[in-house]
Amino acid sequence: MTDGTTAGAQGPRAGDGPRGWRAAAGTALYGPGGFYRRPEGPAGHFRTSVHASPLFAGAVARLLRRVDEALGRPPVLDFVDMGAGRGELVAGVLAALPAEVAARARGYAVEIAHRPARTDGRITWLSEPPEAVTGLLFANEWLDNVPVDVAEVDSAGVPRLVLVADDGSERLGAPVDGADADWLARWWPLPAEEGLRAEIGLPRDRAWADAVATVARGLAVAVDYAHTLDTRPPFGTLTGFREGRETAPVPDGSCDITAHVALDACAAAGAPHGLAEPGPGGPQSPREPRSDTEAARGLPAARLLTQRDALRALEITGARPPLALASTDPAAYVRALAGAGEAAELTAPGGLGDFGWLLQPVGVPDPLA
């Protein structure tokens, strides 16, 4: 995944003593020898939708084709994979495109790790997204790894920054103030009850706004573990993953450090004139653009939906094949049954199907509307 440099995820060196989770995780994940610089890549530690089934890349390819149609089939069609890991999604999308579309497509993998050997030659490997994207920018489980600070309410009812040492031990620091306090007040207000926690999502809002700003025309999509204003967890979601298992988050480079994303806040940041106020269903009715520049960029209201609904709109249903196929073409039935199982995993309630999708069209209608 990317290093979150657009979100300022730079921290002091390990061993400098307790510091905020944003700085500590930035070093542990993206510093020299950090977790995301390790050779095995994310797939060595956890399973995303990309790794669950090639059906996911096929669905994203169908989405890219819809964006292509909305753009009027431009001479060059961009697909940008943010936090590309080892390039699995971008390679799968390019492979799933029809020949005519593939001939016009340019694939970009945006990733801090070095380009793996034997990567498809059609893929350009970058540490930052390209400028002036015409097509689809897709961020699958990227924002959850943009490091954020954590706040905890103290015994006096005051939200304070949580400081963490390299071994994962924590203590409370200074009261949250400035822009972070403003973000909490709007997006994750904490009652004055000792021990309640929140992840301060401002760096993710800025990272998403920067990513959307690279799209000249097309669609930006973020897919992630998510919550909205009416479903914020009272004690936050910060956790770690190592070798396929959830573990305590320890900022020593040995594990992934992640937290769910306030996608409604990101939606407001990505389309600054697209929201009135946050609501339980996500983005609400649009208001007037704040400038001629914003109006010219053509940013309609962002939209939030579940992965289950998004993939169903992209022809992934999980429906079992007709039993009659088993007698007429047993091999085809087995293949179809396996595909149905993979589709069911991608859309399952309580699992991958509950992931949030944030869609931000730029200058085109919403391709999933």
Buried (B, 14 or more C-beta within 10 A) or exposed (E): BBBBBBBBBBBEEBEEEBBBBBBBBBBBBBBEEBBBBBEEBBEEBBEBBBBBBBBBBBBBBBBBBBBBEBBEEBEEBBBBBBBBBBBBBBBBBBBBBEEEBBEBBBBBBBBBBEBBEEBEEEBBBBEBBBEEBBBBBBBBBBBBBBBBBBBBBBEEEBBBBBBBBBEBEBEBBEEBEEEBBEBBEEBBEBEEEEEBBBBBBBBBBBBBBBBBBBBBBBBBBBBBBBBBBEEBBEEBBBBBBBEEEEBEBBBBBBBBBBBBBBBBBBBBBBBBBBBEEBBEEBBBEBEEBEEEEBEEBEBBBBBBBBBBEBBBBBEBEBEBBEEEBBEEEEEEBEEBEEBBEBBBBBBBEEBBBBBBBBBBBBBBEBBBE
